[in-house]
Every structure is written in C-alpha cells, then in structure tokens.
Amino acid sequence: MVMTGRPREFDREVALDAAMHLFWRKGFESASMTELCDAMRIRSPSLYAAYGSKEALYLEAINRYAATVGAALWSRLDDAESARAGVENMLMAAADMLPESADGPAGCMAMLAALSDDWPQAITDAARQMRDGSLERLRAHLAAGVMDGELPIGADVDGTARLFLGIYQGMAAQAKDGASSQQLRKVAERGMAAWPVTLLPGMLSD
C-alpha cells in the first residue's frame, strides 16, 4: 500500500541557509533551538524530522557554508595567472567578505568552530578538516609556484602556506571584532610583503 502524507511546509535549502547564518553568527551552543526554529520558520518536530538533531543540522550548515561562501573565497587562488596573484586575490576577497554585511555575519564559520573545546567532537572535527583543506590548497598552490619558477627552489612551502592561512585566520578574528573591509585590506597588503622573493642573477651579492 502506498503511504502518503502531508507535503513539507518549508523549503529545505532555504531553511538550511537560515540555520547556517544563525550558527555562523552565534556558534553551535549559543544558537538555541527556539532561535533556529524561528530563523528557519519551522516547528521543532519538523526540524528534527528533516535534520535529525541540532548537531546534524550544524554539520549540514557548515558543509553548506564550505560549498558556497568558502568555495567562492578559496576559488580565487586558482583564478589568477600566478601563485602570488592567487594568494593576494584570496586575501583581498576575504577583506571584502569577512566583515558583516547583508550577505552574512562577520568572520568565518569554520574559524568560529575552532574557538570552543566544548562543542561535539563531530563538529570540531568537521571544522578542522575544512581548515586543513584550506591549508592543503595553499600548499598545492605554492608548490605549483615553485614548479613554475615563480618561487625559489627550496622555498618553505609548508611554512609559507601556514603563514598565509594564519593571516586569513587573523583577518577573520578581526572582522568578528568589527574591523572594516578597508582595515582588513591593509592587513592583506602587509601580509603580501612576506611573499618569498626569487633572487635574479643580477640581484645576487658578491
């Protein structure tokens, strides 16, 4: 016998976006179930039926963040003609995206998840995997720069990748504290001064 029931009274993707923005702004613990239901415009039974639990909802939300906001930012690495331009484009895009705006809360959702040791392990693991993925993406981007001759042979790819990820993380923290896009652009500009220099023959000292 075919079972039928009432159709869902909400758009699951729209509701997930609303949950993502609330978690992004407040974090896992501070976002209450009442606030989530209000933001998603659903009742608690519907939330549990659709997502299973608050933890499962957060995991879907942070994956949504990675696939939308995160992807738009980190794709800037690959959209440039050089390794340096890619990193600079990413940091400048971050300066524009990290402050609070009509598009989202301030800061980075994956970085916010690093600030608490009390959150469920599955959440902290997922956020760490995202941060590790960003680090690996930077490593690969810089390694390609070495292969292309843009960066010096023997350049510390891992250390440089960690430096620029650290600059991004610092910008995210400052944005959360109210730094403006203009202020963050100055951070990015200063950060790019740390780019490894390839010494040309004429630049070598005697």
C-alpha positions in Angstrom: 0.0 0.0 0.0 1.4 3.4 -0.9 1.6 5.7 2.1 1.0 9.4 1.6 1.4 12.3 4.0 1.4 16.0 4.2 4.0 17.7 2.0 6.8 19.5 3.7 5.7 23.0 4.7 9.1 24.6 4.1 11.9 24.8 1.5 14.7 22.6 3.0 17.5 24.6 1.3 16.1 28.0 2.3 15.7 26.7 5.9 19.3 25.3 5.9 20.6 28.7 4.7 18.8 30.4 7.6 20.3 27.9 10.1 23.8 28.4 8.5 23.6 32.2 9.1 22.4 31.8 12.7 25.2 29.2 13.5 27.7 31.4 11.7 26.8 34.4 13.8 26.3 32.7 17.2 28.1 29.4 17.1 26.7 25.9 18.0 26.0 26.3 21.6 24.7 29.8 21.7 22.1 29.2 18.9 19.1 27.9 20.7 16.5 25.5 19.3 13.9 28.3 19.6 16.1 30.7 17.6 16.8 28.0 15.0 13.1 27.3 14.6 12.3 31.0 14.3 15.0 31.6 11.8 14.1 28.6 9.7 10.3 29.3 10.1 9.6 25.7 11.1 8.5 24.0 14.3 10.7 21.8 16.4 9.2 18.5 15.2 9.8 19.5 11.6 13.4 20.4 12.3 14.1 17.0 13.9 12.2 15.2 11.1 14.2 17.0 8.4 17.7 17.1 10.0 17.7 14.6 12.9 19.3 16.7 15.6 20.8 20.1 16.3 24.3 18.6 15.8 23.4 17.1 12.5 21.8 20.4 11.4 25.0 22.2 12.3 27.1 19.7 10.2 24.8 20.3 7.2 25.0 24.0 7.7 28.8 24.1 7.9 29.1 21.9 4.8 26.7 24.4 3.1 29.0 27.2 4.2 32.0 25.4 2.7 30.2 24.7 -0.6 29.0 28.3 -1.0 30.8 31.1 0.9 34.1 29.1 1.4 34.2 27.9 -2.2 33.7 31.5 -3.5 36.6 32.7 -1.5 39.1 29.9 -2.0 38.5 29.6 -5.7 40.3 32.9 -6.0 43.6 31.0 -5.6 43.0 29.3 -8.9 41.5 32.2 -10.9 44.8 34.2 -11.1 47.7 33.9 -13.6 50.4 33.5 -10.9 50.8 32.0 -7.4 51.3 35.4 -5.9 48.3 36.9 -7.6 46.2 34.0 -6.4 47.1 34.4 -2.8 46.7 38.2 -3.0 43.3 37.8 -4.7 42.1 35.4 -2.0 43.2 37.8 0.9 41.6 40.8 -0.8 38.4 38.9 -1.4 38.5 37.9 2.3 38.8 41.5 3.3 35.6 42.3 1.4 33.7 39.1 2.5 34.7 38.8 6.2 33.1 42.0 7.7 29.4 41.7 8.5 27.2 42.6 5.5 23.8 41.9 4.0 25.3 38.6 2.7 26.3 37.2 6.1 27.7 37.7 9.6 31.2 38.8 10.3 34.1 36.3 10.4 34.5 32.8 9.1 32.2 30.0 10.3 35.0 27.4 10.1 37.2 29.6 12.2 34.5 30.2 14.8 34.2 26.5 15.3 37.8 26.5 16.4 37.2 28.7 19.4 35.4 26.2 21.7 36.5 22.9 23.2 33.0 22.2 24.4 31.3 21.6 21.1 30.6 18.0 20.0 33.6 16.2 18.6 32.0 15.6 15.2 31.6 19.4 14.8 35.1 20.3 15.8 36.5 17.5 13.6 34.5 18.7 10.6 35.6 22.3 11.1 39.2 21.2 11.4 39.0 19.2 8.2 37.9 22.3 6.5 40.8 24.3 7.9 43.2 21.5 6.9 41.7 21.5 3.4 42.4 25.3 3.1 46.0 24.7 4.3 46.5 21.9 1.7 45.0 24.1 -1.0 47.5 26.8 -0.2 50.4 24.2 -0.1 49.4 22.9 -3.6 49.1 26.5 -4.9 52.6 27.4 -3.6 54.1 24.2 -4.8 52.8 24.9 -8.3 54.5 28.3 -8.0 57.8 26.6 -7.2 57.4 24.3 -10.2 56.7 27.3 -12.5 59.8 29.1 -11.3 57.8 31.9 -9.6 59.0 30.8 -6.2 62.6 29.9 -5.4 63.7 26.3 -5.4 63.8 25.1 -1.8 61.1 27.6 -0.7 59.4 26.6 2.6 56.1 25.7 1.0 54.5 24.4 4.3 55.7 27.3 6.4 54.6 29.9 3.8 51.2 28.2 3.4 50.7 28.3 7.2 51.7 32.0 7.3 49.1 33.0 4.7 46.4 30.8 6.3 47.3 32.5 9.6 46.9 35.9 8.0 43.5 34.9 6.8 42.6 33.5 10.2 43.7 36.7 11.9 41.6 38.7 9.5 38.6 36.6 10.3 39.1 37.2 14.0 39.5 40.9 13.5 36.4 41.0 11.3 34.4 39.4 14.1 35.7 42.2 16.4 34.4 44.8 14.0 37.3 45.5 11.6 36.2 47.1 8.3 37.0 45.9 4.8 39.4 48.8 4.4 41.2 47.9 7.6 41.4 44.2 6.5 42.7 45.2 3.1 45.7 46.9 4.9 46.3 43.7 6.7 46.3 41.8 3.4 48.7 44.3 1.9 51.1 44.0 4.8 50.8 40.2 4.6 51.8 40.1 1.0 55.0 41.8 1.9 56.1 38.4 3.3 55.9 36.8 -0.1 59.1 34.8 -0.8 61.4 36.6 -3.3 63.1 34.8 -6.1 66.6 36.3 -6.5 67.6 37.0 -10.0 71.3 36.7 -11.1 71.8 40.5 -11.1 70.4 40.7 -7.6 73.0 38.3 -6.0 75.6 40.0 -3.8 79.3 39.5 -4.5 
